[in-house]
Amino acid sequence: MRTRFAEIPFHPLVFAAAYVVNSAVAAGIHPSAGGRALLVAVGGAATITIAMSLATRNRHVGAAIATSVLAAMVLAQAARIGFQVASRMAPWQSIIWLALIAATLFLCFRLVRRTIAGTSPRGLSRGLNVLSLILAGVVVSTAFLSSEAGPAISELVEGRSPARAGVVANPEASPDIIVVLLDGYPRADTLERIFDYDNTPFLDDLRDRGFFVADRARSNYTWTQLTLASMFHMRHLEDIPEYQAVASREVPERRGVREVLNTPPAIEHLSRLGYETYAVPPGIDWVTLRSVDHVMDSGTVSEFEYHLLRATGMDVVLSVLAPDFIGGQHRDRILTAFESIEAAAAGGPRPRFMFGHLLSPHMPAVFHRDGSFRRPSLSDNIFADLRLDTDIASDDWVAMYTDQLTYLNSRLLQMVDTVAAANPDAVIVLMSDHGSGVDWYWSTAAHSDERTATLFAARTPGESNVFQPDQTPVNLFPMLLNSYFASELPIHPDRVFLGSLDLVEITNPDDRAE
Ligand SMILES: [Zn+2]
């Protein structure tokens, strides 16, 4: 039995799987969103193991090399962070720091060499097999202890709760509804003041197409996940019972928010009205609406997968072998989102609701003004939302943002024209979940106007005065559904909050004293 256990060196596959599962649990993503990364990691580990086994004519040596490669990938990222830390220190501090890193690596290397020198290849396989199973056990039990795996398994088994197909009281009076969320799109006065960018031509083009533009629109919250949870629950966070466990930190934030977002009363209401519901995901899983009839995922690399690539140094390898890959994937996601919205706009037998969440003009900037590809730098987290979290100068950030926004504007007008031509009665809402982050930083009150002033424009054929000039997302669905269906949903005060778990209300958001 002991010998058999050592015959098959499976440890590279178990190490790779444990690493991905641990990352997925930490990121709070839906289990299905980690499947592809798991397959790639295990498949990659198996490929290296087989290739090295053939090359060395010894599967135990081959597997040991594969596990060493995996360890080196993770260590490389640790070393990269170490060097980044060192580069920000005073010279004498960085010398001590680098000496400590070198000494640690040297000691590890010696320890590994001594262990290997005194062990047969088969003994090494047995040891690493045991070690990999212990690590997998730790990952799984930690997940259970933090009550992550229980819900994760039930989510996988149950999937989403099926929307109840309602009866359409009056199909002719039920317009298709398309809500396009442009992540981080600032209000026109912010674009003027901070970006030195005149957005009035675009807004006038929208008005010419029958849009109402809310020129004092704000977000109720400064972060995507909070705006979405509140909007789809049609009430403020403090009034959502399920959210209280997140706010009191009883459940991990990311998983908790994702679960709250995915019990959306607004979608249930639309389903009862007979709507078939669609969502185009942004590529950030924990802020993804999945509780709809059709999730239209482009299948391009997600933010979770991007962070795995970074964490294993694969982004550096890709920057040499396929420098356009990561930015190109994000660009494809945005372009595919437009195409999905346009394709569904022709309508069907049942009225349709579509929520398209585009992570743009939010970073990464992957479009030049004319729509051609702009390759994002791999030196920073390309998904960084706040300039002050990066080393990018204000002028450069502003230029990237406005170039991308210029292209988006033209693509949006094209989308609006395509949808309106195919489906003249369609309701179209263009909005953002929060403003920009040029000067605003995390939860500070300074520059909160920049962060909370947003785009909001809506085309509501057959109905006027549906929305308000100072519209906020919490009232999007109540005002829309009350107008078209006399739904009598309660309207909430347009309150604005800073912070994430600990919310602080801004009593006078229009006061720009900074
Ligand atoms: Zn956002």
Boltz pocket constraint, residues with backbone or C-beta under 6 A from the ligand:
constraints:
  - pocket:
      binder: B
      contacts: [[A, 183], [A, 184], [A, 223], [A, 224], [A, 225], [A, 362], [A, 433], [A, 434]]
      max_distance: 6.0
